[in-house]
Each structure stands twice: as C-alpha cells, then as structure tokens.
Amino acid sequence: MFVMNVILLIALTTATIIMYEVKMVDDLVNSIPAFYAADAGAEKCLYQSRLESGECATVGGVITGALTNGAQFSATRAASGKIISWGIYGNTKRQMELTW
C-alpha cells in the first residue's frame, strides 16, 4: 500500500508539472500574434497622428481593430506624446509604447 501511495504521488506531481509546462507553451505561442497586433495598432495610431486625421490625431483618441488571424488591437495617444498600444490573442495580452 505504501509503494502504491508513493507511485500515485509521483504520478500526480508529474502531471501537475506537465500541465504547467503546456500552459507556458500555449502562452508563448499566443504571445507572438499578440505582440504583432500591438505593433499594428501602434503603427496605425502613428500614421493617423502624422496625418492629423482619425481617432489618434487628438490626445486620448482610441482606435481598435482586428487582424485576419483573430488578434485584436487597441491604441491610444497619451498627453506626453506617447502612443500606447495593446494586442490580444487568445488569453495573452501584450503592450507596447512608442515615443517620438
């Protein structure tokens, strides 16, 4: 009985570690599209800021959009001149900030 309890404990510990590793890999896979969605939002906001037309032409204006792979972005222009953009893909969210 003692040996079976030890084997069960080892099996449960191994399963817990494997599930944690699978979640980390999933987050890593989702991180790349989320980052590029944030980049796309920042570039779109920068483009609108330079044209001085669109939602990002004014401070506090927010733009949102979606990419063909299902990733979504949101970007805003802060009072300090920075552009802050978020990208979301799956359950992963990435943020970037542009200063020029």
N, C-alpha and C positions, 0 to 999 in steps of 0.2 A: 504494500500500500504506500509506503514511504517513497519508493522508487517511482511509482506512478504519479505521485504528487509532484516530485521534482521534475519529471518529464513534462507534466502539464504546465508547471511554472515556466519552464524553458520555452515551451511552445507558445504560451501566451505572451511572454516577453519578446520573442522573435516576431510574432505577428504584430505587436504594437510598434516595434521599430520599423518593420516593413511598411506599415500603413503611414507612418510619419514620413518616410522617405518618398513614398508615392505622392503624398500631398506636396512635398517640396518640389518634386519634378514637375507636377502639374502647375504649380505657381511659376516655376521657371519658364515653362512653355508659354504660359499666358502673359508673361512679363514683356516679351519682345513685341507682340502686337500692341499691347497697351502703351509701351514707350513710343512706338511709331505713330500711334493715334495722337498722343500728346504732342509729338513733333508736328504732325499735320495741323493740329489746332493752333499751335504757336505760329506756324508759317502763315496760315490763313489770317490770323489776327494781325501779324506784322504787315502782311500785304495790304489789308484794309487800313491799317494805321498810316502807312506810307501814301496811300491814295487819298486819305482823309475822307473816306466814304465807307458806309457799312457800320455794323454794330461796334466794332473795335476802334472806330475813329474817335470816339469820345471815351473819357476815363470812366470806368465802371461798366462799359458795354460788354455784354457777354455773347459769345457765339457758341453754338453747339452743332454737332453733325455726326454722321456715321460713315464708316468706311465700308467697302464691299465685303470685307471679311467678318463684319459684325462688330468690330471695335467702335467705340464711341469716344468723342472728344468734347471738351468744353474749355473755352479760353476766355480770359478777361484781361483788360488793360488796367493796371493799377495807377494810382496818382503819382507814384515815383517814376513812372515811365517804363516800368517793367511789364512784361506780358507773362501771365501765369496760365499754364495750360495743364489739363488733366486728361489722361487717356484711360479708358476702362475696357478690359477684355476679359470675359468670364468673371471671376471673382477677384481679379487683380487690377489694382489701380496704380498708375504711375503719374508723377507730376514733373513738369519742367518749368524753368523760369528763364526768360530772355531779358537781357538788359542791353540797351544800345544807346 
